[in-house]
Amino acid sequence: MTRRIFGTDGVRGKANAEPMTAPTLLKLAMAAAIHFRHGDHRHRVVIGKDTRLSGYMIEPALTAGFVSMGVDVTLLGPLPTPAVAMLTRSLRADLGVMISASHNPYDDNGIKLFDAGGNKLSDAVEARIEAHMNNNPSAHCAEPAGFGRAMRLDDALGRTIEFVKSSFPRGLRLDGLRIVVDCANGAAYKVAPAVLWELGAEVIPLAIHPDGLNINRNCGALSPDTLSESVVMHQADIGIALDGDADRVILIDETGKAVDGDQIMALIAQDWKERGRLRGDALVATVMSNLGLERYLAKHGIGLRRTPVGDRYVVERMQAEGCNIGGEPSGHVVLSDFNTTGDGLMAALQVLAVLVQKKRKASEVLNLFTPVPQVLSNVRVTSADILDAGALRDAIRKAEARLSGAGGRLLVRRSGTEPLIRVMAEGDDAAMVNDVVLSLCDFIRKAA
């Protein structure tokens, strides 16, 4: 079975355009209910969302679909994606749903699904849900007396704050640290400032006034310039930039320099190894992580296991190899000792713990290696099937051979969320890397 509406991270698209329309999402909820119903117990789904205006359309559409199938719905309101994964487990729900398009602009939205263990669904499960969608799911609707019920969880915010705080080392405090936190006008606009303040920090919050349209707009993890300026202006110790659903983080050191997920993972892995806490003597990262990270880890006796792009593939590999740290350079950092999916705020807290314990500045601990020159470029195409063309495959093989001979590597892949071909190359010869990417992108444009 193949998937059509699911991408690398659930379902995503422009709100009120397929597949992000109320009728399609109602049918998706019905299909998911069919797949996850088992036994005679009262089935439950929890639904969280970020701050997009379209959430007011999507949430009731999903609720109607689940209720019509006899599934109870617990509404969480605006909460980070990792909180939804946690509450799915905590509330013994059969399924968790997060309504978010993560770092995308407000006019996009999406659906992320979690199983009872708080894990994102496998490709095979997503394919089966799509099969149910295409096989008249309304034939399985409940009788009128068997409808599900919908209710709101009033203490979802408080549960989330305490859960995140529990990941910070017992006995440590953030007293004396001045922290600027950019919440991207998104799902963590209440949670993040509260967690940091309750742990003792002086908190300067940015982008905490969502209006449904300003999520990720010139703020958050993808736009850290404003945060960088604020850190320097306020003479803060560190800046924390979350994205719209708070499952990724970018940090800013006290000099205003941005720090990506590779550096964050390197620091946490090294710290945990020193404390005898790193499992598997390795961390799991995607094919996008920099060669500089791989080389740095090798020098410190830490392995690197690579996966396809997507944090659910990272989690699957972590579980298979017994690792407890994984992530992506974009700032998705998965710490499986605490949660089952990427959690930007928890990752930031682990970095803050190092600052407190070692009494060092962020710039001294967060720039552990010099990244190898890397170039990433996107080519918009009408069909990603162009990657199957023989001429392009030959061009890719030649480029790979050229880079590998100089100790570099090449990655050409389809985007899982947009009609794009992504071309990434890295190596010690910056001029060669740039030339390879420019040449391949030009080839793809002409072929398209």
Helices and strands as residue ranges (DSSP letters): E 6-7, E 10-14, H 22-36, E 44-49, H 55-68, E 72-78, H 81-90, E 95-99, E 108-114, H 123-133, G 137-140, G 144-146, E 150-152, H 156-165, E 178-182, H 191-198, E 202-206, H 225-233, E 238-242, E 249-252, E 258-259, H 261-274, E 282-286, H 291-299, E 303-307, H 311-321, E 325-327, E 333-335, H 344-358, H 362-365, E 374-380, G 384-388, H 390-404, E 409-414, E 420-426, H 430-447
